[in-house]
Amino acid sequence: MTNPEHFTGSSGTGSHETPGMDTRLQELVLDSQDIAGFLTDLAVVAADRLSTPGSTVHAGVTVIRRKRPKAVASSDAEARALDELQNGFGEGPCLTALRTKSPLLVPDLAGEHRWAPYMKVAQAQGVASILAVPLDLAGDAEAVLNLYSNRSHGFSAEDISTVESFARQAAGSLRLVLRITQLSEAKADLSTALQSRTIIDMAVGAVMAENRCSRETAFEILTKASSTRNIKLREVAAAVIASISGEKEIKTYFDA
């Protein structure tokens, strides 16, 4: 029986660093429109880097969402199917690597007896060896890069060092993508909140003028209408302004 092999990181001398990979990952960050796009490009680059004539490598990325694994990106349909298959079983080398936060190699599925149900089906799909390397996202999320080879012992010691280096670089780039995404979402949320506040303030002013009442009373009128009609306060406010101005779409200073 061949047990799955956990392996340690490279010596840190940089002897196995992938030439040009830093630049390639930087390009992926700049070119990708979102996290899913970045992860897909990442899987494609990893698969292409390790594939050789007669030895095809498929790559996928699985993340933990709401405590459940989800295949989010892949180099091809085969990789996604294999990731989803393992996630369906709820166990396997890639999920083990993700949960233990340690890289894991299964050099020969034929001699591996752990995760037996998944191993049997994966072999039937043409997989002979698997390499899984978690991406250290510093608590922002949990993700693992999954590599499948159609050859037993399909990953050499140099391949392993290359993937570890690649994973470190990719994790750093992905942390940047996550930060950018979070900032963009925060900006969008703030813009939406400011737009809503402006429209509501405009509607309050209109109600005050129409009913010759205080600001508090005007606001109560709007909130009561929102509750009675079971629609958002912003929509009530927009309807009030539209009824006065005749405009169907209310533009604010914060609109793009």
C-alpha positions in Angstrom: 0.0 0.0 0.0 1.3 3.4 -0.9 0.1 6.0 1.6 -0.5 9.6 0.4 2.7 11.5 0.8 2.8 14.8 2.6 5.8 16.8 1.6 7.6 19.8 2.9 8.3 23.1 1.2 11.3 23.8 -0.9 14.6 24.9 0.7 13.8 28.6 0.0 17.0 29.0 -2.1 14.9 29.8 -5.1 16.5 27.1 -7.2 13.2 25.8 -8.3 11.4 29.2 -8.8 9.5 29.2 -12.0 11.1 31.7 -14.5 8.7 34.5 -15.4 5.9 33.1 -13.3 5.8 36.2 -11.0 5.3 38.4 -14.1 2.6 35.9 -15.5 0.7 36.0 -12.3 0.9 39.8 -12.1 -0.6 39.8 -15.7 -3.4 37.5 -14.5 -4.3 39.9 -11.7 -4.4 42.9 -14.1 -6.3 41.0 -16.8 -8.9 39.2 -14.7 -12.2 40.9 -14.2 -13.0 38.9 -11.1 -11.8 36.2 -8.7 -13.4 33.4 -10.7 -11.6 34.7 -13.8 -8.3 34.8 -12.0 -8.7 31.3 -10.6 -9.6 29.9 -14.0 -6.5 31.5 -15.6 -4.5 30.2 -12.7 -5.7 26.6 -13.3 -5.0 26.9 -17.1 -1.4 28.2 -16.5 -0.7 25.5 -13.9 -2.0 22.7 -16.2 0.0 24.0 -19.2 3.1 24.4 -17.1 3.1 20.7 -16.0 1.7 19.0 -19.0 4.2 17.3 -21.4 3.8 15.4 -24.6 2.0 12.1 -23.7 1.3 13.3 -20.2 -1.7 15.6 -19.7 -2.2 17.4 -16.4 -5.6 18.8 -15.5 -5.9 21.5 -12.9 -8.8 22.7 -10.7 -9.3 25.0 -7.8 -11.7 24.1 -4.9 -12.6 26.6 -2.1 -14.6 26.3 1.1 -17.8 28.2 1.1 -20.2 28.0 4.1 -18.1 25.1 5.3 -18.7 23.1 2.1 -16.2 22.5 -0.7 -17.0 24.0 -4.1 -15.2 23.6 -7.4 -14.8 27.2 -8.6 -12.3 27.1 -11.5 -10.6 24.6 -13.8 -8.3 24.3 -16.7 -10.8 22.1 -18.5 -14.0 20.1 -18.1 -12.2 17.0 -16.9 -10.6 18.9 -14.0 -14.0 20.3 -12.9 -15.6 16.9 -13.1 -12.9 15.4 -11.0 -13.1 18.2 -8.4 -16.9 18.0 -8.3 -16.7 14.2 -8.0 -14.4 14.4 -5.0 -16.5 17.1 -3.4 -19.5 14.8 -3.9 -17.8 12.0 -2.0 -16.8 14.5 0.7 -13.3 13.0 1.0 -10.2 12.6 -1.0 -6.6 13.8 -1.2 -7.4 17.4 -2.4 -10.0 17.9 0.4 -7.5 16.4 2.9 -4.8 18.8 1.8 -7.3 21.7 2.1 -8.4 20.7 5.6 -4.9 20.0 6.9 -3.4 23.0 5.0 -0.6 20.7 3.9 0.4 19.8 0.4 -0.3 16.1 -0.4 0.9 13.8 -3.2 -0.7 10.5 -4.2 1.9 9.1 -6.6 -0.1 6.0 -7.7 -3.8 5.7 -7.3 -3.6 2.0 -8.0 -1.6 1.4 -4.8 -3.6 3.9 -2.6 -6.4 2.4 -0.4 -7.5 5.5 1.5 -10.6 7.3 0.1 -11.3 4.0 -1.7 -14.7 5.0 -3.3 -13.2 8.2 -4.8 -9.9 6.5 -5.8 -11.8 3.8 -7.7 -13.9 6.3 -9.7 -11.0 8.6 -10.3 -9.0 5.7 -11.8 -11.9 4.9 -14.0 -11.7 8.5 -15.3 -8.1 7.9 -16.3 -6.3 9.6 -13.3 -3.1 7.8 -12.1 -1.6 10.4 -9.7 -2.8 13.5 -7.8 -1.0 16.5 -6.4 -2.9 18.9 -4.1 -1.4 22.2 -2.8 -3.3 24.6 -0.6 -3.2 28.3 -1.3 -2.3 30.3 1.9 -4.7 33.2 1.8 -4.0 34.4 5.3 -7.5 33.8 6.6 -9.3 35.5 3.8 -10.5 32.2 2.4 -9.6 28.5 2.0 -8.5 27.2 -1.4 -6.5 24.3 -2.9 -4.9 23.8 -6.3 -5.7 20.3 -7.5 -3.6 18.6 -10.2 -4.4 15.4 -11.9 -2.0 13.3 -14.1 -2.8 10.4 -16.4 0.5 8.8 -15.4 1.4 7.1 -12.2 4.3 9.0 -10.5 3.3 11.8 -12.9 4.8 14.5 -10.7 8.5 14.7 -10.2 10.3 16.2 -7.3 11.0 19.2 -9.6 7.3 19.4 -10.5 6.4 19.4 -6.8 8.9 22.3 -6.0 7.6 24.2 -9.0 3.9 23.8 -7.9 4.8 24.8 -4.3 6.5 27.9 -5.6 3.7 28.6 -8.0 1.1 28.2 -5.2 3.0 30.7 -3.0 3.1 33.2 -5.7 -0.5 32.6 -6.7 -1.7 32.9 -3.1 0.0 36.3 -2.8 -1.6 37.5 -6.1 -5.0 36.1 -5.0 -4.8 37.9 -1.7 -4.4 41.1 -3.8 -7.4 40.2 -6.0 -9.5 39.6 -2.9 -8.4 43.0 -1.4 -9.3 44.7 -4.7 -12.6 43.0 -4.9 -13.5 43.8 -1.2 -12.6 47.5 -1.8 -14.6 47.6 -5.0 -17.6 46.1 -3.2 -17.3 48.5 -0.3 -17.1 51.4 -2.7 -20.2 50.1 -4.5 -22.1 49.6 -1.3 -21.2 53.2 -0.1 -22.2 54.7 -3.4 -25.6 52.8 -3.2 -26.1 54.0 0.3 -25.3 57.6 -0.5 -27.7 57.5 -3.5 -30.5 56.1 -1.4 -29.9 58.7 1.3 -30.0 61.5 -1.2 -33.2 60.3 -2.8 -34.9 59.9 0.6 -33.8 63.3 1.7 -35.2 64.8 -1.5 -38.5 63.0 -0.9 -38.6 64.2 2.7 -38.2 67.8 1.5 -41.0 67.3 -1.0 -43.4 65.9 1.6 -42.5 68.8 4.0 -43.3 71.3 1.4 -46.5 69.6 0.3 -47.9 69.0 3.8 -46.2 71.9 5.6 -45.0 69.6 8.3 -41.7 68.9 10.1 -38.9 66.7 8.9 -39.7 64.1 11.4 -43.4 64.0 10.4 -42.4 63.8 6.7 -40.1 60.9 7.3 -42.8 59.1 9.3 -45.2 59.5 6.3 -42.6 57.9 4.0 -41.8 55.0 6.4 -45.5 54.3 6.9 -46.0 54.2 3.2 -43.1 51.8 2.9 -44.4 49.5 5.5 -48.0 49.6 4.3 -47.0 48.9 0.7 -44.3 46.5 1.7 -41.7 48.1 -0.6 -38.3 49.7 0.2 -38.2 53.2 1.6 -35.9 54.2 -1.3 -38.5 53.1 -3.8 -41.2 55.1 -2.0 -39.0 58.1 -2.0 -38.3 57.7 -5.7 -42.0 57.4 -6.5 -42.7 60.6 -4.5 -40.1 62.6 -6.5 -41.2 61.1 -9.8 -44.8 62.1 -9.1 -43.7 65.7 -8.6 -41.0 66.0 -11.3 -42.4 63.5 -13.8 -39.0 61.8 -14.1 -39.0 58.1 -14.2 -35.4 57.7 -13.2 -34.1 59.9 -10.4 -30.4 60.9 -10.9 -28.3 61.9 -8.0 -24.8 63.4 -7.6 -23.4 59.9 -6.9 -24.8 58.2 -10.0 -22.2 57.2 -12.5 
